[in-house]
Amino acid sequence: MAYRILIVDDEPILTELLSTHLQDHGYTVSVANSSDEALAKLTTKPNLILLDINMPGMDGLELCKVIRNHIVCPILFLTARITEQDKVNGLRAG
């Protein structure tokens, strides 16, 4: 059984690159380029979510809180943010 990964990022070039790489290594990958798309794809029951923080509309931190109301799986944030407060905010989001 291949692990299912959901990639959520508003940059299609990045999601395509990550998706191709992960599929080449045997993972089943779903891609969402917005928070609405990500919520719709939670039905795929991902084993892992790669989530961008800096997205238009609902940002990744807000989306993480909503995701936690639907499923429990590891979430790794993809971000350029590097401060201690950013880390704390990510942990608080779930």
N, C-alpha and C positions, 0 to 999 in steps of 0.2 A: 504494500500500500504506500503510495507516494504521499508525502506530507503536503498539505495545502497552505499556501502563503498568499496573503492579500497585501498588495502594494498600493498605498494611497499617497499620491503626490500629484500636484497640479502641473508638473512638468512632464509632458508626454515622452520627451526624449529620454529622460531618466527612467521612467517606468518601463519603457520599451527595452532599454539596455538591461536593467535589473531582471525583468521578466525573461528575456532571452537567456541570460546567464543562468538563472535559477532553473529554468526548464531544461537547459543543457545538462544540468546536474541532477535531473530526475524529479524535480519538484513540480507539483501542479500549482499553477500561478493564476490568480485573478488580479486584474488591475482596475483601479478606480482613480479618476482624475478630479474628483470633487467629493465633498463630504456626503452629498446626497447619493452619489453613485456607490460610495463605500458602504453606507447603511443598507442599500439594496443588496449588496454582495455579501452581507453577513450570513445570508442563507447558505452560502457555500461551506459554512462552518470551518473557517481557517484554523490551522494549528498555530499560526504565527501571523502577526500583522506588522508590516513595515510602514510607519506612519510619519508623514511630513508634518512639521508644526506650522510652518509659514504657508498657509493656503488662504485664498480669498474666501469671504463668507465665514463659515464656521471653521476656526483654525483647528489644528491638530489636537491641542489640549482640550478644547471643548468637545471635539469629536470623540476623544478617548473616553471622556466621562459618559457620553451617550452609548458608546460601544459596550462599556462595562455593565450597562443595564440589559444587554442582550446576550453576550457571550463572555466566557472567561478563557483567555488564551494569552500567551506572552505578546506584548506590544513593544517594539523597538522604535524609538523616534529617530527619524532622519532629519537632521537639522544642522544649520550653521551656527546656531546659538551655543555659546560655550560657558556662560557664567554659572556660578554656583546657584543663583536664584533660578536659572532656567532648569537646572537639574532638579531642584526642589519642586518647582512647578510641575515638571513631568511626573515625578513620583506621586505628588498629590493628586494628579489627574487619574492615576490608576495604572 
